[in-house]
Amino acid sequence: MRLHHLPLLALVLGATAKHNPAPILPDSLSNELLYLHRHLVEISSITGSELKVEHWLSSYLERQDFSVELQEVSKDRYNIYAYSGEKRATPVLVSSHIDTVPPFWPYYHNKTTDVIGGRGSVDAKGSVAAQIVAVQSLPQNIRENVALLYVVGEETGGDGMRAFSSWDERPEPAHKAVVFGEPTEGKLVCGHKGILGLTIHVQGKAAHSGYPWLGLSANDILSEALSELLKLRDGGLPSSKHYGNTTVNFGKIEGGVAANVVAETASAKLAVRLGGGTPKEVYDLIVKSLANVKAAAQEAGGDLTIERESEGYPPVNIDCDVEGFKRMTVNYGTDVPLLSGDHKRYLYGPGTIFVAHSDHEALEKKELEQAVRDYRTLIVAAVRDTAKAQEVEEL
C-alpha cells in the first residue's frame, strides 16, 4: 500500500464508523431487552389493574432463576420482590413501578427509525426492562448483592411503595442503597419537587336558575376561591434556587347538575408542586388565602372545606455522586421519598417525561440499550460503596 493513500483511507474508515457506530449492547442482550420491554408494554397495567403484568413479570423472573415473592397491596394487586442467590436482604435494591396512567396505547416498534412506543414504554416499563437486563448481565458476585422491587400504584399516590415500606416481611437488614427508575433523559437526578394534593369542597343551596336569590351557587363560591389561589400562586408561595417556584395546577373542576339549576355542590382537585417550604407551610398559606371566601360562604348558609389527599412531602434531595453522568433536577414526583429507611438514593431512567402520560409516549432503542449500561454502572458503584461502608463498620 502506498503511504500517500493512508490519509484518504483514514477518512473513509472514519466516515464508515460514523454510519455504523459500535453497538451499545451485544446482540444477545439487546434482543433480550427488546423482548422483555415489548411484553411488558403489550400488557395493559393501568393503576388498579396491574394483575396481568404482575403474573407475566413474576414468571419471567422465575425463569431467569430469581427467587420471587409477592406482597399483596390490595385485592388482586401485588408488589414483586425478587433476588438472585441466597441473600434475601441485599445491600442494594433496584426499583421502579409497573402501573401506568390511562388510557392504554398498544406497543409498536418502527424498525426504520428504531422508535419504540406504547403506554408505559417510557413511564416506567423502559426502566423496568433495562434494570432487569442490567442485573442479569452482572457477574454473580455483584448480582447476588442486588434485589429487585417492582411496585403498583405509583401513578396515584404510591400505595405500593408505602405498603413495601411498612411490610412486616420487609427484608432485614434494610438496603443501604436504592436505584429508582423513572424517565430522566438518561441523566442522574439530584432532586425533585415536593408535592401536596388538595381538594376544595363547596356546599351551596340548589334553586331554579330563574330565581337565583333563593339558592346559593357553589360554583360562584368555587370561582372566587380559585381566583384567590391564582393570586397566591403568582409569587405568594415558597420557592428555592434549586427547584424554582411552587406551582399549583387546577386539575379537575366539577360543579352543579344542569345549566338551569343553581349549583348545590362544587369541587376542585389541586396538585401543588413544592419548589420550597413544607407541605404544612403551603397548606397554611392556602387556608389563609381562602379564609374570607370561606367566611362569606358560611355567612350565606354554605361552606368551603379543604381536604388534604395525603401528607405530601417537601422537595426531595437525591444522591448524584456517581461520575460519568449528566445531572438534572425534575418537577415530577416519584416513589423515592415514600421508601422509608436510611439509604442512598439514585434516580435514573431512559426516555423523557415530556412524552410520558401522552398519546405519543415513545423512546429510541438506543436509549433503552444505553440505560442497561448506565444501570450497571450505578449498581456496581452502589455495591462497591456499600461494601466499603461495611468494611468501615467492621473495623
Secondary structure, DSSP 8 states (H G I E B T S, - for coil): --GGGHHHHHHHHHHHHHHS---SS-HHHHHHHHHHHHHHHHS--BTT--HHHHHHHHHHHHHTT-EEEEEEEETTEEEEEEESSS-SS-SEEEEEE--B-SS----EEETTTTEEESTTTTTTHHHHHHHHHHHHTS-HHHHTTEEEEEES-GGGT-HHHHHHHT-TT--SS--SEEEEE---TT-EEEEE-EEEEEEEEEE-B-EETTSGGGSB-HHHHHHHHHHHHHHHHTT-S-EETTTEE-EEEEEEEEE-S-TTEE-SEEEEEEEEEESSS-HHHHHHHHHHHTHHHHHHHHHTT-EEEEEESS--B--EE-----TT--EEEESS--SGGGS-SS-EEEEE-SS-TTTTTSTT-EEEHHHHHHHHHHHHHHHHHHHHHHHHHHHHHH-
